[in-house]
Amino acid sequence: MKKNKVNVLHILSFMIIILSVLVTATGLFYTSGGEPFDVINQYGGSVKMYGDGIYAHDSFFRVPIFKGTDFTILLVGVPMLAAATLLDLKRKTVKRRILLASMIALFLYYAANIAFGVTYNSLHLVYIALFSSALFALIIAMSGMDYSDVEKSITNVLPYKGIYAFLAVTGIALFIAWLPDIISALQASRPLAMIEVYTTEPTYVLDMGIISPLAFSCLYLLRKREGLGYMLLSILLIICMVMGVMLPVQMLFQVAAGIAIPLPVLITKIGIFVVLAVFAAYFEIRFMKVLQ
């Protein structure tokens, strides 16, 4: 590939960076001076609300999770996306374009969670703009890739057996982490245990409805050595890597807020993903080394 010029993809990438800094900085640092308060939710239960800042009308339990996410995206995600964008702008190669697409996919995952999961607030239009920018940037990045070039750019042998195992475990782990919450609620004919003032759980939808099937689809495509499979692999590895950082940070924000984290949650919803993140980092490094 050759030297690159600023195009729509790069403009959208810079928009994602600017919007993400605005969203995360506001979430972390803006305060309205409010105090926690209690409300009765749609199921008749009492829910403690955060009462302060942009997340004033979100639950006291969820806000530390949102803030932990903001912290990780601001300090880890934004610099990584900025670096990937500048590298692709400097010189377009298969490796750099795959890295940029993977980072954009991470921000699409983040934007979907806040656009659909955070209670309506004054940043709602910004959430929509961030989600839209990330969605169309990813479409442009993936549709503009010649996947035959991807196949030709693999210069060495990857640890395919390990990658296959990783993808299968990731696809299954997402169901192990979230499905019991739904099954137990259905069996007891009650709402989700932590539904609080919300109508649904976007993470369940994204992880079980998109990420898990994507892992198995990626496995299938890689076994056929198709170029799209390598693109999906990098996307999944980047998301897993950042989630492995984000979940412990979310836990620290919850502990700082005085929220106790049960041991089973630490194991099934944090520990598993941290272990997967370590393997994801290893496979991503190996993958980038064999790409031209």
C-alpha positions in Angstrom: 0.0 0.0 0.0 1.1 3.6 -0.4 1.1 7.0 1.3 -2.2 8.0 2.5 -4.2 11.2 2.4 -6.8 12.5 4.9 -10.1 10.9 4.0 -13.5 10.4 5.5 -12.2 7.5 7.7 -9.6 9.7 9.3 -12.0 12.6 9.8 -14.4 10.2 11.5 -11.6 8.8 13.6 -10.7 12.3 14.9 -14.4 13.0 15.6 -14.5 9.8 17.7 -11.5 10.9 19.6 -12.9 14.4 20.3 -16.3 13.1 21.2 -14.9 10.4 23.4 -12.7 12.9 25.3 -15.8 15.1 25.9 -17.9 12.2 27.1 -15.4 10.6 29.3 -14.0 13.8 30.9 -17.6 14.9 31.6 -18.4 11.6 33.1 -15.4 11.6 35.3 -15.0 15.2 36.4 -18.3 17.1 36.1 -20.2 17.6 39.3 -23.5 19.2 40.0 -23.2 19.1 43.7 -26.1 16.7 44.1 -26.6 14.0 46.7 -27.8 10.4 46.4 -31.6 9.8 46.6 -34.0 6.9 46.5 -36.7 6.2 43.9 -39.2 3.4 43.4 -38.6 1.6 40.1 -41.1 0.2 37.6 -41.1 -3.1 39.5 -41.9 -1.5 42.8 -38.4 -1.8 44.3 -36.4 0.9 46.0 -33.3 2.0 44.0 -30.5 4.3 45.3 -29.7 6.9 42.6 -26.3 8.6 42.2 -27.7 12.1 42.3 -24.6 14.0 41.1 -22.9 15.0 37.8 -23.9 13.8 34.3 -24.9 10.4 35.8 -27.2 12.0 38.4 -30.2 9.9 37.3 -28.3 6.6 37.0 -28.2 4.2 39.8 -25.6 4.4 42.6 -24.5 0.8 41.6 -24.0 1.6 37.9 -22.3 4.9 38.0 -18.9 3.6 39.3 -19.0 1.1 36.4 -19.7 4.0 34.0 -16.9 6.0 35.5 -14.5 3.1 35.4 -15.3 2.7 31.7 -14.8 6.4 31.1 -11.4 6.2 32.9 -10.2 3.3 30.8 -11.4 4.8 27.5 -9.9 8.2 28.2 -6.5 6.9 29.3 -6.1 3.7 27.3 -8.6 3.8 24.4 -8.2 7.3 23.2 -4.4 7.2 23.0 -4.5 3.9 21.2 -7.0 5.2 18.6 -5.1 8.4 18.1 -1.9 6.4 17.5 -3.6 4.0 15.1 -5.2 6.9 13.2 -1.9 8.8 12.8 -0.1 5.6 11.7 -2.7 4.9 9.1 -2.6 8.6 8.0 1.2 8.5 7.6 1.3 5.3 5.5 -1.6 2.9 4.7 -0.6 -0.7 5.1 -2.7 -3.8 5.8 -1.4 -4.0 9.3 -2.2 -0.3 10.1 -5.6 -0.4 8.6 -6.5 -3.6 10.5 -5.3 -1.9 13.7 -7.3 1.2 13.0 -10.5 -0.8 12.2 -10.0 -2.8 15.4 -9.7 0.4 17.6 -12.8 1.9 15.9 -14.7 -1.3 16.7 -13.7 -0.9 20.4 -15.2 2.6 20.4 -18.3 1.3 18.6 -18.8 -1.2 21.4 -18.3 1.6 24.0 -20.6 4.0 22.2 -23.3 1.4 21.9 -23.2 0.7 25.7 -23.5 4.3 26.7 -26.0 5.3 24.0 -28.4 2.5 24.9 -27.4 2.0 28.6 -27.0 5.4 30.2 -30.1 7.2 31.4 -31.0 10.2 29.2 -28.9 13.3 30.1 -27.6 16.4 28.4 -24.9 14.5 26.5 -27.4 12.3 24.7 -26.8 13.9 21.3 -23.1 13.5 21.9 -23.6 9.8 22.6 -25.6 9.5 19.3 -22.9 11.3 17.4 -20.2 9.1 18.9 -22.1 5.9 18.1 -22.9 7.1 14.5 -19.3 8.1 13.9 -17.9 4.8 15.1 -20.5 2.8 13.2 -19.8 4.4 9.8 -16.1 4.6 10.4 -16.0 0.8 11.0 -18.1 0.2 7.9 -15.8 2.4 5.8 -12.7 0.7 7.2 -13.9 -2.8 6.6 -15.5 -2.2 3.2 -12.4 -0.4 1.9 -10.1 -3.4 2.7 -9.0 -5.7 0.0 -9.1 -9.0 1.9 -7.0 -10.8 -0.6 -4.2 -8.4 0.4 -4.7 -9.5 4.0 -4.2 -13.1 3.1 -1.0 -12.2 1.2 0.3 -10.1 4.1 0.5 -13.0 6.5 4.3 -13.6 6.4 4.6 -16.4 9.0 2.7 -19.1 10.7 0.3 -18.1 13.5 -0.4 -20.3 16.5 -3.8 -21.3 15.0 -4.6 -24.0 17.5 -4.2 -21.6 20.4 -6.3 -18.9 18.5 -9.0 -21.4 17.8 -9.2 -22.4 21.4 -9.2 -18.7 22.5 -12.1 -17.9 20.2 -14.1 -20.9 21.3 -13.5 -20.1 25.0 -14.3 -16.4 24.5 -17.6 -17.3 22.7 -18.6 -19.7 25.5 -17.3 -17.4 28.4 -19.7 -14.6 27.4 -22.6 -16.9 27.9 -21.2 -18.3 31.1 -20.8 -14.7 32.4 -24.3 -13.4 31.6 -26.7 -16.2 30.8 -27.2 -17.4 34.5 -28.5 -13.9 35.4 -31.2 -14.2 32.8 -32.1 -17.8 33.4 -32.4 -17.2 37.2 -34.7 -14.2 36.6 -36.9 -16.3 34.2 -37.1 -19.2 36.6 -38.1 -16.9 39.4 -40.5 -14.9 37.2 -38.8 -11.7 38.4 -36.8 -8.9 36.7 -33.0 -9.1 36.4 -31.4 -8.8 39.8 -29.6 -5.5 38.9 -32.1 -4.1 36.4 -32.8 -1.2 38.9 -34.3 1.7 36.9 -33.2 0.4 33.5 -35.3 -1.4 30.9 -32.7 -3.8 29.6 -29.0 -4.7 29.8 -27.1 -3.6 26.7 -24.0 -5.6 27.7 -26.0 -8.9 27.5 -27.3 -8.0 24.0 -23.9 -7.0 22.7 -21.9 -9.8 24.2 -24.2 -12.7 23.7 -25.9 -11.4 20.5 -22.9 -10.0 18.6 -19.5 -10.6 20.2 -20.0 -14.3 21.0 -21.4 -15.2 17.5 -18.6 -13.1 16.0 -16.0 -15.2 17.8 -17.4 -18.4 16.4 -17.7 -16.8 12.9 -14.1 -15.7 13.1 -13.0 -19.2 14.0 -14.9 -20.6 11.0 -13.3 -18.0 8.6 -9.8 -18.5 10.0 -10.0 -22.2 9.5 -10.7 -21.4 5.8 -7.8 -18.8 5.9 -10.2 -16.0 4.7 -9.0 -12.4 4.9 -12.1 -11.3 6.7 -11.4 -13.8 9.5 -8.1 -12.0 10.3 -9.8 -8.6 10.5 -12.4 -10.0 12.9 -9.6 -11.7 14.9 -7.9 -8.4 15.5 -11.2 -6.7 16.4 -12.0 -9.4 19.0 -8.5 -9.4 20.4 -8.4 -5.6 20.9 -11.8 -5.6 22.5 -10.8 -8.4 24.9 -7.5 -6.7 25.7 -9.2 -3.5 26.7 -12.0 -5.2 28.6 -9.3 -7.0 30.6 -8.2 -3.6 31.8 -11.6 -2.0 32.0 -13.3 -4.6 34.3 -10.7 -4.3 37.2 -10.9 -0.5 36.9 -14.6 -0.7 37.1 -14.3 -2.9 40.2 -11.9 -0.4 41.8 -14.4 2.5 41.2 -17.1 0.4 42.8 -15.0 -0.5 45.8 -14.1 3.2 46.2 -17.8 4.0 46.2 -18.4 1.5 49.0 -19.9 -1.3 46.9 -19.0 -4.8 47.9 -18.2 -7.2 45.1 -19.1 -10.9 45.8 -16.4 -13.5 45.2 -18.4 -15.4 42.5 -18.7 -12.1 40.6 -15.0 -11.5 40.9 -14.3 -15.0 39.4 -17.0 -15.3 36.7 -17.4 -11.7 35.6 -13.9 -10.2 36.1 -11.3 -13.0 36.6 -12.3 -14.9 33.4 -12.0 -11.8 31.3 -8.7 -10.7 32.8 -7.3 -14.1 31.9 -8.7 -13.9 28.4 -7.2 -10.4 28.0 -3.7 -11.8 28.7 -4.1 -14.4 26.0 -5.6 -11.8 23.7 -2.6 -9.5 24.1 -0.3 -12.4 23.3 -2.2 -13.4 20.2 -2.5 -9.8 19.0 1.2 -9.2 19.3 1.9 -12.4 17.4 -0.6 -11.4 14.8 0.8 -8.0 14.3 4.3 -9.4 13.9 3.3 -11.7 11.0 1.4 -8.9 9.2 3.3 -6.7 6.7 
